Amino acid sequence: FARAPMPVAKLATLLGALRGLRLPGAALSKHRYPSAGDLYPVQVYALVAPGRVDGLAGGAWYYRPDQHRLVRLGDAGLDARHHAVGNRALVAGAAFALVLAARPEAIAPLYGPMARDFCLLEAGHMGQLLMDAAPAEAIGLCPVGGVDYAALRETLRLTPEDWPLYTLVGGSIDGVVAEAAAPTFDVDALRDALAAELPAYLVPARIIALDALPLTANGKVDRRALPDPVAVAPTEAPVAPRTEIEARVARIIAALVGVEAVDVRRNFYDLGATWLQLVELHHRLHDELAVDVSVTELFHHATVAALAAHLGDVAPVDAAPAPAVVAPVSAPQPATTDDGIAIVGLAGRFPGAFDVAELLENLRAGRVGIRPLTADALAQVDPARREAPSFIAVGASIEAPFAFDAEFFGYPPREAEGVDPQIRLFLEHCHLALEDAGCPPERVARRVGVFGGSSFNTYLSDRAPDVLSGISAVHFQRFVGNDKDYVATQVAYRLDLVGPAIGVQTACSTSLVAVHLACQSLRAGECDVALAGGVTVKMPRANGHTSEVAGV
């Protein structure tokens, strides 16, 4: 800390780090302080000690980043009452203090329970900008601690909703501030602290200590500069199984992840398990211990010790009774029992896998469906995009998306040619799923519901753009018949299915929402069998993608 009074130019340089910086496409909070230049949901107040900042009168100010100026609020100056008792000596000798305040309740409609966390994140970003801009001898960071809120509210004209976050102090400190001792890093203590606040499945499996987070020129965390996460070895000796049930669960886990022994306190992910192995664990527990726990429960009881304790409360699985023959019904009959819903048929086509069996084989063998683009596919990519350094020439396309037995499904050849391949594929695989379930459409005596959705029809816009602008009856028929809203009803009509046919469109969650709606319909007695799924076929089929930060 400098011994001489601090010139106002140095304070202005420091505050200049908060001047308006808007990145293209950056999301801005709907609530921002007008006095913060509508740039931040966090306001910076400056408490200046009289005579300690040359060129600036003592008192309370707020900073306007958009105008790069301080606006006078009052004459209270720097008051130790605004800070924690332990900081009073430091604050009393400082030339100024910067108090960051936020109003979480004002943005609660947008961020809900995360409003306070969002304000902390924004304040942390602003604090980082200030710290980076400040000479080491002129500014330091100290927490607000026990604040005299009444004094702050009166001085800074805060409302009851304003929430002080932390304070930056600096300038003209007499004496020398001793260096802080290097922080110690105790992995187990950190895990224990996180475990006390978070569910087990949210406790990080890999922890790495950094002196500081790497930042971009804009003050954001530079994710690409972060080191690869490496497991930090625990400092305590591993805990062996203490009960028979712990030992049996530990043996299953050890076999799945390929280790000789496991610590019963360690998170499954920390032991090296993947989510696919947790699904396998679910099956192994059923087969070897005769208990039935859901995969979701494995996330909530994510250690051997926790899972063993939970299994002690789970009743063994009894032999399943033979299914009763259910006669067709003519009106909805809501389910009267808690019986589960059975998946009795599957069908699908995936990148690198023509059917479900091949997909499972690829998963077992560790093969991926993403492939480098062929020369023909690359030729369809815009040259400027293709030559960009960020362009990634790989794609995920399915085999034979245009193959379709039109006659089998009752389509005239000319009409079939204009049908979106997404509808063709969904129709074909709904038929295959019913066959896989042992109830082909021509022999189904029950009500069958259809729940599904597709992506935007790029086939029609790519192959027949005139249809989108046409006004004739033929154009209208082709447009309506290919729209994503008719995927489910097309299937019900072509397969002559009697039951609800509902199109679903919730972006990336479409297929899962379709499954949810199908389950609801089954439980409500609206149908006896339900088809649920989704389909995506883009045109051109595979055109690569651009690598971007936070892109998917």
C-alpha positions in Angstrom: 0.0 0.0 0.0 1.3 3.5 -0.9 2.3 5.8 1.9 1.5 9.0 0.0 -2.0 10.3 -0.7 -3.5 8.8 -3.8 -4.0 11.0 -6.9 -7.5 11.0 -8.3 -6.1 10.0 -11.7 -5.0 6.7 -10.3 -8.5 6.1 -8.9 -10.0 7.1 -12.3 -7.7 4.6 -14.0 -8.9 1.9 -11.6 -12.6 2.6 -12.1 -12.0 2.9 -15.9 -11.8 -0.9 -15.9 -15.5 -0.9 -15.5 -16.3 1.2 -18.5 -18.8 -0.1 -21.0 -17.7 -3.4 -22.5 -20.3 -5.2 -24.4 -19.4 -8.3 -26.3 -21.4 -9.2 -29.5 -24.2 -11.5 -28.6 -23.5 -11.3 -24.9 -26.7 -11.7 -22.8 -27.5 -8.8 -20.5 -29.6 -8.9 -17.4 -33.1 -7.4 -17.8 -32.5 -5.4 -14.6 -29.5 -3.2 -14.5 -28.8 -0.2 -12.3 -29.4 3.1 -14.3 -26.7 4.6 -12.1 -24.4 1.8 -13.3 -24.9 3.0 -16.9 -27.3 0.1 -17.6 -24.3 -2.1 -17.8 -24.4 -4.1 -14.6 -26.9 -5.4 -12.1 -24.4 -4.4 -9.5 -23.7 -0.8 -8.4 -20.3 0.5 -7.3 -20.2 3.0 -4.5 -17.0 4.9 -3.5 -16.5 6.1 0.1 -13.6 8.6 -0.1 -11.7 9.7 3.0 -11.3 13.5 3.2 -7.9 14.7 2.1 -6.7 11.2 1.1 -7.4 11.3 -2.6 -5.8 14.4 -4.2 -8.4 16.1 -6.4 -11.4 14.5 -5.0 -13.5 15.7 -2.0 -14.2 13.3 0.8 -17.7 11.7 0.9 -19.9 9.1 -0.7 -20.1 8.7 -4.5 -21.4 6.3 -7.1 -19.6 5.5 -10.3 -21.2 5.7 -13.7 -19.2 3.4 -16.1 -21.0 4.7 -19.2 -20.0 8.3 -18.5 -16.8 7.5 -16.6 -17.6 9.9 -13.8 -18.3 9.9 -10.1 -21.5 11.4 -8.8 -21.6 12.9 -5.3 -24.0 11.4 -2.8 -23.1 12.8 0.5 -20.4 13.9 3.0 -20.2 10.9 5.2 -16.7 9.9 3.9 -15.0 6.7 4.8 -16.5 5.3 7.9 -15.2 2.2 9.7 -18.8 1.5 10.8 -19.6 0.3 7.3 -17.1 -2.6 7.6 -16.4 -5.6 9.8 -14.8 -4.9 13.1 -11.7 -6.8 12.1 -11.2 -4.5 9.1 -11.7 -1.2 10.9 -8.0 -0.4 11.3 -7.4 -1.1 7.6 -10.4 0.9 6.5 -9.6 3.8 8.8 -6.3 4.3 7.1 -7.5 3.8 3.5 -7.9 6.5 1.0 -11.1 5.1 -0.3 -13.4 2.1 -0.2 -15.5 0.7 -3.0 -18.8 -1.0 -2.0 -20.5 -3.2 -4.5 -24.3 -3.5 -3.9 -26.9 -5.5 -5.8 -30.7 -6.0 -5.8 -31.4 -9.7 -6.2 -35.1 -9.3 -5.6 -35.4 -7.1 -8.6 -34.1 -9.8 -11.0 -35.7 -12.8 -9.1 -38.5 -13.0 -11.8 -35.7 -13.7 -14.4 -33.3 -15.8 -12.3 -35.5 -17.2 -9.5 -33.5 -18.6 -6.6 -30.3 -18.1 -8.6 -30.7 -14.3 -8.5 -28.3 -13.9 -5.5 -25.8 -16.2 -7.2 -26.0 -14.3 -10.4 -25.3 -11.0 -8.6 -22.4 -12.6 -6.8 -21.0 -13.8 -10.2 -21.4 -10.3 -11.7 -19.8 -8.7 -8.7 -17.0 -11.2 -8.8 -16.4 -10.3 -12.5 -16.4 -6.6 -11.7 -14.1 -7.1 -8.7 -11.7 -9.0 -11.0 -11.7 -6.1 -13.4 -10.9 -3.7 -10.6 -8.2 -5.9 -9.1 -6.5 -6.4 -12.5 -6.5 -2.6 -13.2 -5.2 -1.6 -9.8 -1.4 -1.4 -8.9 -0.6 -3.9 -6.2 0.3 -1.2 -3.7 -2.9 0.8 -4.2 -5.7 -1.6 -3.6 -6.7 -4.7 -1.7 -9.7 -6.9 -1.2 -11.5 -7.3 2.1 -14.9 -8.8 2.8 -17.8 -6.7 4.1 -18.3 -9.1 7.0 -20.6 -7.7 9.8 -21.9 -4.5 8.1 -23.6 -1.7 9.9 -26.4 -1.8 7.4 -28.3 1.2 8.8 -25.2 3.4 8.3 -24.7 2.1 4.7 -28.3 2.5 3.8 -28.4 6.2 4.9 -25.1 7.1 3.4 -25.6 5.4 0.0 -29.3 5.8 -0.2 -29.8 2.1 -0.4 -33.3 0.5 -0.3 -34.0 -2.5 1.9 -33.7 -4.7 -1.2 -30.1 -3.7 -1.9 -27.5 -6.2 -0.8 -23.9 -5.2 -0.1 -21.6 -7.8 -1.6 -18.0 -6.9 -0.7 -15.6 -4.0 -0.4 -12.4 -3.0 -2.1 -10.1 -0.7 -0.1 -6.8 0.9 -0.8 -4.5 3.9 -1.0 -2.4 5.8 1.5 -2.1 3.0 4.1 0.5 3.8 6.7 2.8 0.9 7.6 3.5 -2.3 5.7 0.9 -5.0 5.2 2.4 -8.4 5.8 2.1 -11.0 3.0 -0.7 -13.6 3.6 0.4 -17.1 4.2 0.2 -19.4 1.2 -3.2 -21.2 1.3 -3.2 -24.9 1.9 -5.2 -27.3 -0.2 -6.8 -30.2 1.6 -8.8 -32.3 -0.9 -10.6 -34.2 1.8 -11.6 -31.1 3.7 -12.9 -29.5 0.5 -14.9 -32.6 -0.4 -16.4 -32.8 3.1 -17.4 -29.1 2.9 -19.0 -29.6 -0.5 -20.7 -32.8 0.7 -22.3 -30.9 3.5 -23.9 -28.5 1.1 -24.5 -30.5 -2.1 -26.0 -33.9 -3.0 -23.4 -36.6 -3.5 -23.8 -36.6 -7.3 -22.8 -32.9 -7.5 -19.6 -33.2 -5.5 -16.8 -32.9 -8.2 -15.0 -36.1 -9.0 -11.9 -34.3 -10.1 -10.4 -31.4 -8.2 -7.4 -29.3 -9.2 -5.9 -26.3 -7.4 -4.9 -23.1 -9.3 -3.2 -20.0 -8.1 -5.6 -18.0 -10.2 -8.1 -18.6 -13.0 -6.8 -17.8 -16.5 -8.7 -14.9 -18.0 -9.3 -13.5 -21.4 -8.6 -9.9 -22.4 -12.3 -9.2 -21.5 -11.9 -10.5 -18.0 -13.9 -13.7 -18.6 -12.6 -17.1 -17.6 -10.5 -18.6 -20.4 -11.8 -22.2 -20.5 -9.3 -23.2 -23.2 -6.4 -22.2 -20.9 -7.7 -24.3 -18.0 -5.6 -27.4 -17.3 -7.1 -30.8 -17.9 -8.8 -32.0 -14.7 -6.5 -34.5 -12.9 -7.6 -36.5 -9.9 -6.0 -35.4 -6.6 -5.1 -38.3 -4.5 -6.9 -38.3 -1.1 -4.7 -37.6 1.9 -6.4 -40.1 4.1 -6.2 -43.9 4.0 -9.2 -45.4 2.1 -12.0 -46.9 4.2 -12.7 -50.6 3.5 -16.2 -52.1 3.6 -17.4 -52.6 7.1 -20.6 -54.7 6.5 -21.6 -57.5 4.3 -23.8 -55.3 2.1 -21.0 -52.8 1.7 -18.6 -55.6 0.7 -21.0 -56.9 -1.9 -21.7 -53.5 -3.4 -18.0 -52.7 -3.4 -17.2 -55.9 -5.3 -19.7 -55.0 -8.0 -18.3 -51.5 -8.3 -14.7 -52.7 -8.4 -15.5 -55.1 -11.2 -17.3 -52.4 -13.2 -14.5 -49.8 -13.0 -11.6 -52.3 -13.1 -10.0 -51.8 -9.7 -9.0 -54.2 -6.9 -10.5 -52.2 -4.0 -12.7 -49.2 -3.5 -13.0 -46.6 -0.7 -16.6 -46.8 0.5 -16.7 -43.0 1.0 -15.7 -42.1 -2.5 -18.2 -40.9 -5.2 -18.7 -43.5 -7.9 -17.5 -41.0 -10.5 -14.4 -40.3 -8.4 -13.8 -44.0 -8.6 -13.8 -43.9 -12.4 -17.4 -45.0 -13.1 -19.4 -43.5 -16.0 -23.1 -43.0 -16.3 -23.3 -46.1 -18.5 -21.6 -48.1 -15.8 -24.2 -46.8 -13.3 -26.9 -48.2 -15.6 -25.0 -51.6 -15.5 -24.7 -51.3 -11.7 -28.5 -50.9 -11.6 -28.9 -54.2 -13.4 -26.2 -56.0 -11.4 -27.8 -55.0 -8.1 -31.1 -56.5 -9.3 -29.5 -59.7 -10.5 -27.0 -60.3 -7.7 -28.6 -58.7 -4.6 -32.3 -59.1 -5.6 -33.0 -55.5 -4.9 -34.7 -53.0 -7.3 -33.3 -49.5 -7.2 -33.7 -46.9 -9.9 -30.7 -45.3 -11.7 -31.9 -42.0 -10.2 -31.4 -43.4 -6.7 -27.8 -44.3 -7.6 -27.1 -40.6 -8.2 -28.6 -39.7 -4.8 -26.7 -42.4 -3.0 -23.4 -42.1 -4.9 -21.0 -43.8 -2.6 -20.7 -47.5 -1.5 -21.5 -46.6 2.1 -24.5 -44.4 1.2 -25.9 -47.0 -1.3 -25.4 -49.8 1.1 -27.3 -47.9 3.8 -30.1 -47.2 1.4 -30.3 -50.8 0.2 -30.9 -51.9 3.8 -34.3 -50.2 3.5 -35.2 -51.7 0.1 -37.3 -54.8 0.0 -36.0 -57.8 -2.1 -37.6 -58.2 -5.5 -40.3 -60.8 -5.6 -40.9 -62.9 -8.6 -43.0 -61.0 -11.1 -46.5 -62.3 -11.6 -47.6 -63.4 -15.0 -49.2 -60.5 -16.9 -52.9 -60.6 -17.2 -54.7 -60.5 -20.5 -56.2 -57.0 -20.9 -59.2 -56.8 -23.1 -59.7 -53.8 -25.4 -61.7 -51.0 -23.9 -63.8 -48.3 -25.6 -63.5 -45.5 -23.1 -60.6 -44.2 -21.0 -60.0 -46.3 -17.9 -57.5 -44.6 -15.6 -54.9 -46.9 -14.1 -55.9 -48.0 -10.6 -52.6 -49.6 -9.6 -49.0 -48.4 -9.3 -47.8 -51.0 -11.9 -44.9 -49.8 -14.0 -44.9 -49.1 -17.7 -43.1 -51.7 -19.8 -41.0 -50.9 -22.9 -41.9 -53.8 -25.1 -40.5 -52.7 -28.5 -37.7 -50.6 -29.9 -36.6 -49.3 -33.3 -34.2 -46.7 -34.4 -31.6 -45.6 -36.9 -28.6 -43.6 -35.7 -25.3 -42.2 -37.0 -23.1 -45.2 -37.6 -25.8 -47.7 -36.6 -28.6 -48.9 -38.9 -30.7 -50.3 -36.0 -30.8 -50.6 -32.2 -28.8 -53.8 -32.2 -25.9 -52.1 -34.0 -26.1 -49.1 -31.8 -25.7 -51.3 -28.7 -22.8 -53.1 -30.3 -21.1 -49.8 -31.1 -21.5 -48.7 -27.4 -20.0 -51.9 -26.2 -17.1 -51.6 -28.6 -16.6 -47.9 -27.9 -17.2 -46.9 -31.5 -18.6 -43.4 -32.3 -21.0 -42.5 -35.1 -19.3 -39.2 -36.0 -17.4 -39.5 -39.3 -15.1 -37.1 -41.3 -17.0 -35.5 -44.2 -16.6 -37.1 -47.6 -15.4 -35.2 -50.6 -18.9 -34.9 -51.9 -20.2 -33.6 -48.6 -17.4 -31.1 -48.4 -18.2 -29.8 -51.9 -21.7 -28.8 -50.6 -20.3 -26.6 -47.9 -20.0 -22.9 -48.5 -16.3 -22.2 -49.5 -15.9 -19.3 -47.0 -17.2 -21.5 -44.2 -15.2 -24.5 -45.3 -11.9 -22.6 -45.3 -12.4 -21.0 -41.9 -9.9 -22.1 -39.2 -12.8 -22.9 -36.8 -14.6 -25.2 -39.3 -14.7 -28.9 -38.2 -15.1 -31.2 -41.1 -17.0 -34.0 -39.3 -20.7 -34.9 -39.3 -23.2 -37.3 -37.9 -25.5 -38.6 -40.6 -27.7 -41.8 -40.8 -27.5 -44.4 -43.5 -30.0 -44.4 -46.4 -32.3 -41.6 -45.1 -34.2 -41.4 -48.5 -34.9 -45.2 -48.8 -38.6 -45.7 -48.4 -41.1 -48.4 -49.4 -43.9 -46.0 -50.5 -46.2 -48.7 -51.8 -46.1 -50.6 -48.5 -47.4 -47.5 -46.6 -49.9 -46.6 -49.3 -48.2 -43.6 -50.8 -48.5 -42.9 -54.5 -44.9 -42.5 -55.9 -45.2 -38.8 -56.7 -46.6 -38.0 -53.3 -43.9 -40.1 -51.5 -41.2 -38.2 -53.3 -42.3 -34.9 -51.7 -42.7 -36.3 -48.2 -40.1 -35.1 -45.7 -37.6 -38.0 -45.0 -38.1 -37.3 -41.3 -41.8 -38.3 -41.7 -40.9 -41.4 -43.8 -38.3 -42.6 -41.2 -40.6 -42.0 -38.2 -43.4 -43.8 -39.9 -41.2 -46.7 -40.9 -39.7 -47.1 -37.4 -43.1 -46.8 -35.6 -44.1 -49.8 -37.7 -40.8 -51.6 -36.8 -41.3 -50.8 -33.1 -44.8 -52.3 -33.1 -43.4 -55.4 -34.9 -40.6 -55.7 -32.4 -43.2 -55.6 -29.6 -45.1 -58.5 -31.2 -48.1 -56.4 -32.2 -47.9 -55.3 -35.8 -50.4 -52.6 -36.8 -52.6 -54.9 -38.9 -53.2 -57.2 -35.8 -53.4 -54.5 -33.1 -56.8 -54.7 -31.3 -56.0 -52.0 -28.8 -55.9 -48.3 -28.9 -52.4 -47.1 -29.9 -51.2 -43.6 -29.1 -48.5 -41.8 -31.1 -46.4 -39.1 -29.5 -43.5 -37.6 -31.5 -41.8 -34.7 -33.2 -39.2 -33.8 -35.8 -36.8 -31.0 -36.6 -37.5 -28.2 -39.1 -38.2 -29.5 -42.6 -34.9 -28.6 -44.4 -35.7 -31.2 -47.1 -38.6 -29.2 -48.5 -36.7 -25.9 -48.5 -33.6 -27.5 -50.0 -35.3 -29.6 -52.7 -38.5 -27.6 -53.5 -38.2 -24.0 -52.3 -41.1 -23.0 -54.7 -43.5 -24.9 -52.5 -42.8 -22.5 -49.6 -43.9 -19.6 -51.7 -46.6 -21.3 -53.8 -50.3 -20.6 -53.4 -51.9 -23.5 -55.4 -53.8 -26.3 -53.8 -51.0 -28.7 -54.6 -48.4 -26.5 -53.0 -50.6 -26.2 -49.9 -51.1 -29.9 -49.7 -47.4 -30.6 -49.9 -46.6 -28.0 -47.4 -49.1 -29.1 -44.8 -48.4 -32.7 -45.3 -44.7 -32.2 -44.6 -44.9 -29.8 -41.7 -43.5 -31.0 -38.3 -46.9 -30.5 -36.7 -48.3 -33.5 -38.6 -45.6 -36.2 -37.8 -47.7 -38.0 -35.3 -51.0 -37.8 -37.2 -49.4 -39.0 -40.4 -48.3 -42.1 -38.6 -51.7 -42.7 -37.0 -53.4 -42.2 -40.4 -51.0 -44.4 -42.4 -50.9 -47.2 -39.9 -54.7 -47.0 -39.1 -54.1 -46.5 -35.4 -56.9 -45.6 -33.1 -55.7 -43.5 -30.1 -54.3 -40.0 -29.4 -51.9 -38.7 -32.0 -50.0 -35.7 -30.6 -47.2 -33.8 -32.2 -44.5 -32.7 -29.7 -42.1 -29.8 -30.3 -39.8 -28.8 -27.4 -36.5 -28.5 -29.2 -33.8 -30.8 -28.0 -36.0 -32.5 -25.4 -38.8 -33.4 -27.9 -38.2 -37.2 -27.8 -38.1 -37.3 -24.0 -41.2 -35.1 -23.6 -42.9 -37.4 -26.1 -42.1 -40.4 -23.8 -43.4 -38.4 -20.8 -46.7 -37.6 -22.6 -47.0 -41.3 -23.7 -46.6 -42.5 -20.1 -49.2 -40.0 -18.9 -51.6 -41.1 -21.6 -51.1 -44.8 -20.6 -51.7 -44.1 -17.0 -54.8 -42.0 -17.8 -56.3 -44.9 -19.8 -56.3 -42.9 -23.0 -54.5 -45.7 -24.9 -53.3 -49.2 -24.3 -50.1 -49.0 -26.2 -48.0 -45.9 -27.0 -45.4 -45.1 -29.6 -43.0 -42.3 -28.6 -39.9 -40.8 -30.2 -38.4 -38.2 -32.5 -36.5 -37.8 -35.7 -34.0 -35.4 -37.2 -32.6 -35.4 -40.7 -31.0 -32.2 -41.9 -30.3 -31.1 -45.5 -27.5 -31.0 -46.6 -27.0 -34.3 -44.8 -23.6 -33.6 -43.2 -22.1 -30.1 -43.4 -19.7 -30.0 -40.5 -19.8 -27.4 -37.7 -18.0 -24.4 -36.4 -16.0 -24.7 -33.1 -17.1 -21.9 -30.7 -16.8 -21.2 -27.0 -19.9 -22.6 -25.2 -21.1 -24.1 -28.5 -22.6 -27.6 -28.8 
